[in-house]
Amino acid sequence: MKITKEIRSIIDYGMMLEHQYDIEQVLSMVKDECDVHHFTERRTQQITESVRRRITELQDFRAGIRDCKNGIYDKWYRYNRKDDGVAYDRGWMRQNKTTMVEYVEFI
């Protein structure tokens, strides 16, 4: 799926934020940009769903980092995400390279 340069910059901006995302605000900016380029409604929906998935994956990745620092592993991500918790696991494993958690509390 090819995305315009402007939409890519909106996604990158959203990815760089250090705080929790207001997903609806980012999606609104993407929809506005799609309107500027006169995309069809179906195309706009495809793009916004792609952006929503990317932001959710980043949030899960950061949750994995946070939980690893606190010595916990949240199984919720494994069973309640379409990616089976892959983004969460990547964040957890990345952080564990430096934290080296010996005892983990599963929740």
C-alpha positions as CSV (number, residue, x, y, z in Angstrom):
1,M,0.0,0.0,0.0
2,K,1.6,3.2,-1.2
3,I,1.2,6.1,1.2
4,T,1.8,9.8,0.4
5,K,4.8,11.5,1.8
6,E,2.6,13.8,3.9
7,I,0.8,10.8,5.5
8,R,4.1,9.1,6.1
9,S,5.3,12.2,8.0
10,I,2.1,12.1,10.2
11,I,2.8,8.5,11.0
12,D,6.5,9.2,11.8
13,Y,5.4,12.1,14.1
14,G,3.0,9.8,15.9
15,M,5.7,7.2,16.3
16,M,8.2,9.6,17.8
17,L,5.9,10.8,20.6
18,E,7.0,9.7,24.0
19,H,3.6,9.9,25.6
20,Q,0.5,7.8,25.1
21,Y,-1.0,8.5,21.7
22,D,-4.4,10.0,21.0
23,I,-5.0,7.6,18.2
24,E,-8.1,9.4,17.1
25,Q,-6.3,12.7,16.7
26,V,-3.6,11.0,14.5
27,L,-6.2,9.3,12.5
28,S,-8.1,12.5,12.0
29,M,-4.9,14.1,10.6
30,V,-4.5,11.2,8.3
31,K,-8.1,11.4,7.1
32,D,-7.7,15.1,6.5
33,E,-4.6,14.5,4.4
34,C,-6.4,11.8,2.4
35,D,-9.1,14.4,1.7
36,V,-6.5,16.8,0.3
37,H,-5.4,14.1,-2.1
38,H,-9.0,13.1,-3.0
39,F,-8.6,9.5,-2.1
40,T,-11.6,7.3,-2.3
41,E,-13.4,6.4,1.0
42,R,-12.2,2.8,0.7
43,R,-8.6,3.9,0.2
44,T,-8.8,6.3,3.1
45,Q,-10.2,3.5,5.3
46,Q,-7.3,1.2,4.3
47,I,-4.7,3.8,5.2
48,T,-6.3,4.7,8.5
49,E,-6.5,1.0,9.5
50,S,-2.8,0.6,8.6
51,V,-1.9,3.6,10.7
52,R,-4.0,2.4,13.6
53,R,-2.2,-1.0,13.5
54,R,1.2,0.7,13.5
55,I,0.4,2.9,16.4
56,T,-1.0,0.0,18.4
57,E,2.1,-2.1,17.7
58,L,4.3,0.8,19.0
59,Q,2.2,1.1,22.1
60,D,2.5,-2.6,22.7
61,F,6.3,-2.5,22.1
62,R,6.6,0.3,24.7
63,A,4.4,-1.6,27.1
64,G,6.8,-4.6,26.8
65,I,9.7,-2.3,27.7
66,R,7.9,-0.8,30.7
67,D,6.8,-4.2,32.0
68,C,10.3,-5.7,31.6
69,K,11.7,-2.8,33.7
70,N,9.2,-3.7,36.4
71,G,9.9,-7.4,36.3
72,I,6.5,-8.5,35.0
73,Y,5.1,-10.2,31.8
74,D,1.5,-9.5,30.9
75,K,0.0,-12.4,29.0
76,W,-3.0,-10.3,28.0
77,Y,-1.0,-9.1,25.0
78,R,-0.4,-12.7,23.8
79,Y,-4.1,-13.6,23.8
80,N,-5.8,-10.3,23.0
81,R,-3.9,-8.9,20.0
82,K,-4.1,-9.8,16.4
83,D,-0.3,-10.2,16.2
84,D,-0.3,-12.7,19.2
85,G,1.7,-10.3,21.3
86,V,4.7,-10.1,18.9
87,A,5.2,-6.3,19.4
88,Y,5.0,-6.7,23.2
89,D,7.5,-9.5,23.2
90,R,9.9,-7.6,21.0
91,G,9.8,-4.7,23.4
92,W,10.2,-7.0,26.4
93,M,13.1,-8.9,24.9
94,R,14.8,-5.7,23.8
95,Q,14.7,-4.2,27.3
96,N,15.7,-7.5,28.9
97,K,19.1,-7.3,27.1
98,T,20.0,-4.5,29.5
99,T,17.7,-5.2,32.5
100,M,18.4,-8.9,32.6
101,V,15.4,-9.8,34.7
102,E,16.0,-13.0,36.6
103,Y,12.5,-13.5,38.2
104,V,9.4,-12.6,36.3
105,E,5.9,-12.2,37.6
106,F,3.3,-13.4,35.1
107,I,0.1,-11.5,35.1
